């Protein structure tokens, strides 16, 4: 599960979060990840992380790295922290600092990576492709793989949350994203024929598990499928109902828990893509059960084989423009 949000007003109190940790441990939760906004702005974060590990769970901490000083690195080193993911949104200082709105934040992020590695703490990078940084996307990937030598997650901007309130359009096309990521993805798949696989069975499963194996809880207590789902995809609030009740009986969860791409059983790429991202399909492609065309186009680039989702969109265009 993930805990975090962009909004600062009326946040869950320390006691509310500690009670939540106690509850989810009884539910059998294994991962209790913490994100933001900026997680380190919470003065009680050390208390929260200690309780997570006292209850036998593990955690990934998502941060921009600017507040990660030596004392905090020492604290994290005292825990068996699963991973710290640092947000790096540009290959060069000018780009990253522009996106983050803070001069010097690029160097601070790199310093955080170095401190974590020196302390023996597993560290990864996270980046969001958008109109500002996509021109240097390949250099950004090289920064992660060749310079920093850390795992990375390079996703694409989805207009949700603060993104809806942005003064500029940060969206890029599917094609631009695929052109940037395809080479690296091809390398990954060459090393691992099924990079998303979690087991060796014939089950197709889910690409990300949103609403199936994890949930996102906002700083105000709303329980959502994931951070990039719209606010109305909330099954309830932990200030009004227990998480167990929301998970088992919340309308959004009971109605959508097992929704996947409508072509999941017929697509030749299903074993690899596992249906793609339901949030992206909802936001960009017309519905929660529609194909994630970003993934369709990526696998077409890799294999030359069109998915049913791409074929259906081609047919729709021909009908619209005979």
C-alpha positions in Angstrom: 0.0 0.0 0.0 1.0 3.6 -0.5 0.5 6.5 1.9 0.9 10.1 0.7 -0.8 13.0 -1.1 -0.2 16.5 -2.5 -2.5 18.3 -0.1 -1.2 19.6 3.3 -4.4 20.7 4.9 -6.1 18.5 7.4 -3.6 15.7 7.2 -3.9 12.5 9.1 -2.5 12.9 12.5 0.4 10.8 13.8 -2.0 8.7 15.9 -4.4 8.1 12.9 -1.4 6.8 10.8 -0.1 4.6 13.6 -3.6 3.1 14.1 -3.7 2.5 10.3 -0.3 0.7 10.4 -1.6 -1.5 13.2 -4.7 -2.3 11.2 -3.0 -3.1 8.0 -0.5 -5.4 9.7 -3.4 -7.4 11.0 -4.8 -7.5 7.5 -1.5 -9.2 6.3 -0.1 -6.2 4.4 3.6 -6.7 3.6 4.6 -3.4 2.0 3.7 0.0 3.5 5.3 2.6 1.2 5.4 6.3 1.9 5.2 9.0 -0.8 4.1 12.6 -1.2 4.2 15.5 -2.1 7.4 15.4 -0.1 7.3 12.7 2.6 10.2 14.2 4.6 8.1 17.3 5.4 6.3 15.2 8.0 8.0 15.7 11.3 6.7 12.4 12.5 8.0 10.3 9.6 10.6 8.6 11.8 7.9 7.5 14.2 5.8 6.2 11.3 8.7 4.3 9.7 9.7 2.7 13.1 6.1 1.5 13.6 6.0 0.0 10.1 9.1 -2.1 10.8 8.0 -3.0 14.4 4.9 -4.5 12.8 7.0 -6.7 10.5 6.3 -4.8 7.3 8.8 -3.2 4.8 8.7 0.2 3.2 9.9 2.1 0.2 10.3 5.9 0.8 9.7 8.2 -2.1 11.4 11.6 -1.8 12.9 14.4 -3.9 16.1 14.1 -1.8 16.4 17.8 -0.8 15.8 17.2 2.9 17.8 14.0 3.1 20.7 15.1 5.3 23.4 12.9 6.9 21.4 12.4 10.1 18.3 11.2 8.2 20.5 8.9 6.1 21.9 7.4 9.4 18.3 6.9 10.6 17.3 5.1 7.4 20.4 3.0 7.7 19.2 1.8 11.1 16.2 0.3 9.4 16.1 -2.6 6.9 14.5 -0.1 4.5 13.6 -1.8 1.3 14.4 1.2 -1.0 14.6 4.9 -1.2 13.4 6.3 -4.6 14.7 9.8 -5.5 12.9 11.9 -8.0 15.1 13.1 -10.8 13.3 14.8 -13.7 16.2 16.1 -15.9 19.5 14.9 -17.2 20.9 18.4 -16.5 20.5 20.9 -13.6 18.7 23.5 -15.7 15.9 21.1 -16.6 15.4 19.4 -13.3 15.6 22.7 -11.4 13.0 24.2 -13.7 10.5 21.4 -13.2 11.1 21.3 -9.5 11.0 25.1 -9.2 14.0 25.1 -6.9 17.6 26.1 -8.0 20.2 23.6 -6.8 17.7 20.8 -6.4 19.3 18.7 -9.1 22.6 18.6 -7.2 20.8 17.9 -4.0 19.1 14.9 -5.6 22.5 13.5 -6.8 24.0 14.2 -3.4 21.2 12.2 -1.8 21.8 9.3 -4.1 25.5 9.3 -3.3 24.8 9.4 0.5 22.3 6.6 0.3 24.7 4.4 -1.7 27.6 5.1 0.6 25.4 4.1 3.6 24.5 0.8 1.8 20.8 1.8 1.5 19.1 0.5 -1.7 18.3 3.5 -3.9 16.5 4.0 -7.2 15.5 6.9 -9.4 12.0 8.0 -10.5 11.4 10.3 -13.5 8.3 11.6 -15.2 8.5 12.2 -19.0 6.9 15.5 -20.0 7.3 18.3 -22.6 10.1 20.0 -20.6 12.4 17.0 -20.3 11.5 14.6 -23.1 14.2 16.0 -25.5 16.8 14.7 -23.1 15.0 11.5 -22.1 17.8 9.2 -23.5 20.4 11.3 -21.6 18.3 10.9 -18.5 18.2 7.2 -18.8 22.0 7.1 -19.4 22.4 9.2 -16.2 20.6 6.5 -14.3 22.2 3.5 -15.9 25.8 4.6 -16.6 26.6 7.5 -14.2 24.5 6.8 -11.1 24.3 3.0 -11.8 20.9 2.6 -10.1 17.5 1.1 -11.0 15.0 3.6 -12.3 11.3 4.0 -13.2 10.7 6.3 -16.2 7.0 7.0 -16.5 4.9 9.5 -18.4 3.1 12.5 -17.2 -0.6 11.9 -16.5 -2.8 15.0 -16.0 -4.1 14.2 -12.5 -3.8 16.0 -9.2 -1.5 19.0 -9.4 -1.0 18.2 -13.1 -4.6 19.3 -13.8 -3.8 22.7 -12.2 -0.5 23.2 -14.0 -0.3 26.4 -16.0 1.3 24.6 -18.9 0.4 21.5 -20.9 3.1 19.0 -20.0 1.6 16.1 -22.0 3.6 14.3 -24.6 2.4 11.8 -27.2 2.5 8.1 -26.9 5.0 8.0 -29.8 7.5 10.4 -28.2 7.5 8.3 -25.0 7.9 5.1 -26.8 10.7 6.4 -29.0 12.5 7.4 -25.8 12.0 4.3 -23.8 12.0 1.5 -26.4 15.7 1.0 -26.6 16.1 0.6 -22.9 13.0 -1.6 -22.6 14.4 -3.8 -25.4 17.6 -4.2 -23.4 15.6 -5.1 -20.3 13.5 -7.7 -22.1 16.6 -9.2 -23.7 17.9 -9.8 -20.2 14.5 -10.9 -18.9 12.0 -12.1 -21.4 9.1 -11.3 -19.0 10.2 -8.2 -17.1 6.9 -7.7 -15.3 6.5 -11.3 -14.3 6.1 -12.1 -10.6 5.9 -15.9 -11.0 6.3 -18.6 -13.6 2.7 -19.7 -13.8 0.4 -19.2 -16.9 -1.7 -16.7 -15.1 -1.7 -13.3 -16.8 -2.2 -11.3 -13.7 -2.0 -7.5 -13.5 0.6 -5.0 -14.6 0.5 -2.9 -11.4 -2.0 -4.3 -9.0 -3.8 -1.0 -8.3 -7.0 -1.8 -6.4 -6.1 -5.5 -6.5 -3.0 -5.9 -4.4 -2.4 -2.4 -3.2 -4.2 0.9 -2.5 -3.2 4.5 -2.1 -4.3 6.4 0.9 -4.2 10.2 0.7 -3.0 12.4 3.5 -6.6 13.1 4.3 -7.5 9.5 4.6 -9.3 8.8 1.3 -8.6 5.3 0.0 -8.0 5.2 -3.8 -6.8 2.6 -6.4 -3.5 4.5 -6.9 -2.1 8.1 -6.8 -3.0 8.8 -10.5 -6.7 7.8 -10.3 -9.1 10.7 -10.0 -10.5 11.6 -6.6 -13.9 10.1 -7.3 -12.2 6.6 -7.5 -12.2 6.5 -3.7 -13.8 3.6 -1.8 -14.2 5.6 1.4 -12.2 7.4 4.1 -10.4 5.7 7.0 -11.7 8.5 9.2 -15.2 7.2 8.7 -14.7 3.4 8.0 -12.0 0.9 8.7 -9.6 0.1 5.8 -10.8 -3.5 5.9 -14.4 -2.4 5.4 -13.4 -0.1 2.6 -11.3 -2.8 0.9 -13.9 -5.5 1.2 -17.1 -3.5 0.7 -16.3 -0.1 -0.8 -18.3 0.4 -4.0 -15.4 1.6 -6.1 -13.4 -1.5 -5.1 -16.2 -4.1 -5.5 -17.2 -2.7 -8.9 -13.7 -2.2 -10.4 -11.3 -4.5 -8.5 -10.8 -7.0 -11.3 -11.2 -4.7 -14.3 -8.4 -5.0 -16.8 -8.0 -4.3 -20.5 -10.9 -5.7 -22.4 -8.5 -7.5 -24.8 -6.5 -9.1 -22.1 -7.5 -12.7 -23.1 -6.9 -12.3 -26.8 -3.9 -9.9 -27.0 -0.6 -11.6 -28.1 1.3 -9.2 -25.7 -0.9 -9.9 -22.7 1.7 -12.1 -20.9 4.2 -9.3 -21.0 2.1 -6.1 -20.6 -0.5 -7.6 -18.3 -3.0 -5.1 -19.4 -1.0 -2.0 -18.8 -2.0 0.9 -16.6 -5.7 1.3 -15.8 -5.2 4.8 -14.6 -3.7 5.8 -17.9 -6.5 4.1 -19.8 -9.1 6.0 -17.8 -7.3 9.3 -18.2 -6.2 9.1 -21.8 -7.9 6.4 -23.7 -11.5 6.5 -22.9 -12.2 4.2 -20.0 -10.9 2.0 -17.2 -11.3 -1.2 -19.4 -9.9 0.3 -22.6 -6.4 -0.7 -23.9 -3.4 1.2 -22.5 -2.3 2.4 -26.0 1.1 3.5 -24.6 1.9 -0.2 -23.9 0.3 -1.3 -27.2 2.5 1.0 -29.1 5.6 0.0 -27.1 5.1 -3.7 -27.8 4.4 -2.9 -31.5 7.7 -1.0 -31.6 9.4 -4.0 -30.1 7.8 -6.8 -32.0 6.1 -5.4 -35.1 2.9 -7.1 -34.1 -0.2 -4.9 -33.5 -2.4 -5.6 -30.5 -6.2 -5.8 -30.8 -6.3 -2.4 -29.1 -4.2 -0.8 -31.9 -6.2 -2.7 -34.6 -9.5 -1.5 -33.1 -8.3 2.1 -33.0 -7.2 1.9 -36.7 -10.6 0.5 -37.6 -12.3 3.4 -35.7 -10.3 6.0 -37.6 -11.2 4.4 -40.9 -14.9 4.5 -40.0 -14.6 8.1 -38.9 -12.7 9.1 -42.1 -13.8 6.7 -44.9 
